[in-house]
Amino acid sequence: MVDAAGPASGRAPRAVAKVAATAAPRAMDRERSRIDSGGPSGPTLADVLVEREIVLPVPIEEAWTALIDWERQADWMLDAGSVRVVTDVREGVGVRLAVRTRLFGIATFTEPMEVTGWDPPRRLDIRHGSLIEGSGSWALEPVDGGTRFTWREDVRLAIPLVGELAAGVYRPVMRILMERAMRGLRANLIATGPARS
């Protein structure tokens, strides 16, 4: 698979390596860091791309329901102190969220997010704002034993002067947070058992 980025996007295409899904999150060998010069007075943007996947032991519809239970995301996302829907609608493109973000267990800032893609029960795209800009996506695919959950974050850190250093530090932290969150989601789904009607 090749990333859709190309001449039209101003970025070179990136090769994508697929790996087998297991109970533990797996790297997709798709991490990068790129620095854009913001000029003498502008910030430096450090790009970070991380992608992980895990097999959740539930049908795709149940996995989707767990993912869009916005307020419960803080139960399995280590860096989310709380998640709040700030729009009247809770589903579909345009849903806006306020995510109280924690760093090292301390609530530090509220990150605005907006749903930009909605294809239940297969895909959800989010746009990040604030100190972290860019996009995230969650993709679900039925597989033997449950649902493959692929999580991709393609973000930029707007940090003056120290963008490359910040990206170098943030990338492994993001990788760890995503892996632990995916394991937490899987454990929550196992602990709650199958959905009942």
Secondary structure, 3 states (H helix, E strand, C coil): CECCCCHHHCCCCCECCCCCCCCCCEECCCCEEEEECCCCCCCCEEEEEEEEEEEECCCHHHHHHHHCCHHHHHHCCCCEEEEEECCCCCCCCCCEEEEEEEECCEEEEEEEEEEEEEECCCEEEEEECCCEEEEEEEEEEEECCEEEEEEEEEEEEECCCCHHHHHHHHHHHHHHHHHHHHHHHHHHHHHHCCCCC
